[in-house]
Amino acid sequence: MLLPFLRGALDSGDKCVAVVDSVRPADVMERLGLDLEDCVSSGRLEMYDSSQTYLRTGSFDAEAMIAFWESRARAARDEGRFSFAWVL
């Protein structure tokens, strides 16, 4: 389900912030045929897994997850390099 949205964001040159859970971020990029390192180093992509986001404290914390998404969206806006940011 994530792949078409991620592909659309990266193909359009927009910023993309994504959280994946059941697969490694590198595996997602491999399935898309994209270079993970290039997408990350260019700033177009931030990809996180559950241990970095909603399970970073060991259990789910809804407020912490909302704060995470708000901070990533705000940072993408403040970066000023992209006209649109996808948060997936």
C-alpha positions in Angstrom: 0.0 0.0 0.0 2.9 2.4 0.8 4.8 1.8 -2.4 2.6 3.8 -4.9 2.5 6.8 -2.5 6.2 6.7 -1.9 7.0 6.3 -5.6 4.7 9.3 -6.4 6.3 11.5 -3.8 9.9 10.7 -4.9 9.1 10.8 -8.6 7.6 14.3 -8.2 10.6 15.6 -6.3 8.6 16.3 -3.2 9.9 15.7 0.4 8.7 12.4 1.8 8.7 11.3 5.4 7.6 7.7 5.9 7.4 5.1 8.7 7.6 1.4 7.8 7.0 -1.4 10.2 7.0 -4.9 8.7 10.0 -4.4 6.4 13.3 -2.6 6.5 13.5 0.8 4.9 16.3 -0.5 2.5 14.0 -3.3 1.4 11.3 -0.8 0.5 13.7 1.2 -1.6 15.0 -1.9 -3.3 11.4 -2.9 -4.3 11.0 0.6 -5.8 14.3 0.3 -7.7 15.6 3.5 -6.1 18.9 4.3 -4.4 18.1 4.8 -0.7 21.3 6.7 0.0 20.7 9.1 -2.9 17.1 9.8 -1.8 18.2 10.4 1.9 21.4 12.4 1.1 19.4 14.7 -1.2 16.9 15.4 1.6 14.0 14.0 -0.4 13.4 11.1 1.9 13.3 10.5 5.7 12.4 6.9 6.4 11.9 5.5 9.9 10.9 2.2 11.4 8.8 1.5 14.5 11.7 1.4 16.9 12.5 5.0 15.9 8.9 6.2 16.1 5.9 4.8 17.8 7.8 2.1 19.8 10.8 4.1 20.7 9.9 4.1 24.4 9.1 0.4 24.4 5.4 0.8 24.1 3.0 2.8 22.0 2.4 6.4 23.1 -0.2 8.2 21.0 0.9 11.7 22.2 4.6 11.0 21.4 3.6 9.7 17.9 1.5 12.9 17.2 4.4 15.0 18.4 6.7 13.0 16.1 4.5 13.7 13.0 4.1 17.3 13.9 7.9 17.8 14.3 8.7 16.1 11.0 6.0 18.1 9.1 7.2 21.3 10.7 10.9 20.5 9.9 9.9 19.8 6.3 8.1 23.1 6.0 10.9 25.0 7.7 13.5 23.4 5.4 12.0 25.5 2.6 13.5 23.3 -0.2 10.3 21.5 -1.2 7.0 22.9 -2.3 5.2 19.8 -0.8 5.8 17.2 1.8 4.3 13.8 2.0 4.0 12.2 5.5 3.2 8.5 5.2 
